Amino acid sequence: MERKIDYIIIHCSATKADRDFTARDVDTAHRYRGFSSAGYHYYIRRNGQVEAMRPVGRPGAHCYGYNRNSIGVCYEGGLDGNGAPSDTRTPAQKESLRRLVGRLLSGFPGAKVAGHRDLSPDVNGNGRIEPIEWLKACPCFDVMKERWVPVPEEERQGKR
């Protein structure tokens, strides 16, 4: 792959946790917005199933200004039953996200993991992206507080 990957950007689908929103639904929604296909590289369903969307070698369409040098990972959900931003990740999604990000970090050493909201502009110039500056609440949990670690080679190759 010839693309330099500096970021692994986590997103949510911004859909209610009690509603199905499939990878096909993501693709349809993105095409409706004028994209050639789904803008994310990976999508994680509530049951933990990881679905490949856009080839990693192709820039995504998921975070303006960062698409060229990032991989976009989205999980199904992000809104509670009333439509408010909430960490709706299931245990299966959390585990799948941890493993997927770990594999990506192993494959792209030096890449940083960030939430979509963490890449909003620093409007007041204080060096921090604060909630008042978020363009979106996505991914509805604090990515920076998670412990993201590369997956050991044996696990990546299925020897474990």
N, C-alpha and C positions, 0 to 999 in steps of 0.2 A: 504494500500500500504506500502511496506516495504522499498522502496528506499528513501534515504534522498535527498531532492531537495535543492540545494544551488543556482542554477541559472535558470533563464528563458532566453533563448538565442534567439534573434530575427535574422532572416535571410531573404534574398530575393531570388527569384528563378533565378536571374540574366538573365532574359529574357526581350525582348523588350516590352514596355508598350502597344504597338499596336497589340500584338500577344497573342492569347490564349495559356495558358500552364496550363493544368488541373492537378488535384491531380493524376489522372491516368498517365499523362505524367511524373510527379515527380517520381511516383513509378517505372515506366519503366526505367527512367534515372538512378535511384539509383540501380535497379536490374542489369542494364547493367554494372554498376561500381562494382558489386560483393556483394552488400548488399542483405539481405534476403527480404527486403521490403523497402518502403520509410523510410528515416532516421529521418524525422521530426514527431513530435507528432500531430501538427496541421498545416493546410494550409489555407490561406485566399485568396480567389479569388478577382478579381477586383470589383465585385459587392458586396463585403462584406461577402459573404457566407463563413462560417468557416467549414472546413471539417476535421474530426478526421482522423488521418492517422495511427500512431503507438500507441498502448495502452500506457498510461502514466506510468503504472507499469513496463514497459519494457524499458531498456536503449535505447537511440536513437543512431543514426549514423549521427551526424550533426556537431560536433565540437570536433576535436581530443583533447583528454586529459580531456574533460569535460562531455562526454556522460553519464558516470555512475551516475552523480549527477545533471543532468539538464533536462529541458524540452525544446525541439526545436520547435519554431514557425516560419513558413515561410510565406511570402506574395508573391503573383504573381507579377512579374515585377522586377524593380530595374535598368533597362536600358532604356535610352531614345530611340527615333526612329533611332538614329545613332549608337546605341550600347554602348554609354558612361554611366558610373554609374550616376544615378540620382534618386532623391526621387520621384518616380512615383506613390506613394500610392494615391488612390482615397479617397475622403471623406468617402465613405463607408468602405474602408479598414482601414482607421485611426480609425474610430469608433469601428469597430469589433476588431481591435487589442487592443485598449484601454480597451474594455470590457473583452476580453479574458484574457489579462494580469492581469487585476484587479481581475478576478475570480481565476486565478492561484495564485496570491499573497495572496488572502484570504485563499486558501487551503494549501499554503505552506509558512507560516509566516517566515520571515527572508530571503527568497530567494531574490537574487539580479537580476535585469534586466540588460542585457548586449547585445550589438550587437556582432555578430560573429567577426567582425574586432577588437572589444575591447579586445578580448581574445588572440590576436596575441602575440608573445613573445616580451618582452621589451629588444630588442637587445642591446641598449646602456646603460641599467641599470639605467636610471634616474627616474624610478618609474612611468612613463607615457607611454602609447602606442600612439605613434605619427603616423600621416599618412604615413611617410616614412617607418614605421615598419609594417604596415598592410600587412597581407598575402593576403587579399581580401578586396575590398571596401564594401562588404556585411555587413550590409543591405542597404547601400546607403543613409542613414540618420543618424543623431547623436542620438542614443538611449539614451545616457546619458543626453541629454538636455530635453527630454520628461518628463512629470510629470506622473509617474505611481503610482496609488493608489489602494489599495484593494477595492473590490466591497462590499458595505454593505450587511449584511446577508439577508435583505428583498429582495434586488435586485437579489441576487444569487438564492433565492428560488422562484423567479417569483412573489413576492407579491407586486411589485411596478410597 
